[in-house]
Amino acid sequence: MLTAVAVLASLGLIGWLIYRAVRQKPIKAHTVVRAIAYLTGLYTFAFFLSMHIPLLIQVVVSILLGAVLIVLGATIQRRRQIKGP
């Protein structure tokens, strides 16, 4: 059901963009980007809710491990820049 809501929201966004274009009203970039971000979040939420629990745990652990590795890499790079080349 949540996937259907996401699809309808996507169609609504496309319809809204077409409506604004036909009326020749300006469309601000940050509004479109925010709408796309909301739709992406909705699709992601629907995708995660459709997973089985063990698979969901694997995905969450992978995301957390990736975040830890990014922070570790940034910390090491920052220390090397402070010491010099």
N, C-alpha and C positions, 0 to 999 in steps of 0.2 A: 504494500500500500504506500509506503514511504517513497518507493521508486516512482510510483505513479504521480505522486505529489511533485517530485523533483522534475519529472518530464513536463507536467503541466506548468510548473514555474518557469521552465526553460522556454516553453511555447509562449507564455505570457511575456517574458522578457523580449523575445523576438518580435512579438506583436506590438509591444510598447515602443521598441526602436523603430519599427516600420511606421507606426502612427505618428511618432515625433518627426520622422523624415518627411512624411506626406504633408504634415502641417507646417513644415519648414521651421520648426522650433529648434533652437540650439540644444545639443546634447553635450553635457559636460563629461569629460573623460573620467573624472573621479567617481561620478555616479554609475557609469557603466562598469568600471572596474569593481566597485563595491558590490553591484548586483551579481557580477560574475563570481566574485569571492563567496557570496552567500550561496549561490547555486552549487559551487564546488563543495562547500561545506555540507550542504544538504545531500549531495550525491555520496560524499565520503561517509556521512553518518548512515545513510541507507545501506551502503556497501558493508560497513562494519557490523551493522545489526543483522545482516544476512549470513554472517560467518558462524561457524561452530565455535564453541568456547575454546577448545585447544588451539585451533588455528588463530583465533583472536589473541590469545596469550602469546603465541609465537610472533605475531605481527607487532604487538605492543613491546615485547622484549627487543625485537629487532630495531624498532624506532628508538627506544631508550639507549641501546648499545650504540647506534649511529650518532645520537646526540652526545654521548660520552666521548666517542672517538673524535668528533668535531671539536669539542671543547679542549680535549687533550692536544690535538694537533695545533689549534690556535694558541694554546699556552706555550707549547714548545717553540712555535714560530716567533712568538712575541719575545721569548727569552733570547733567542738567537739574534734578533734584531737589536736588542738592547746591548748585548755583548759586542756586536759588530760583526762584519763579514769574516 
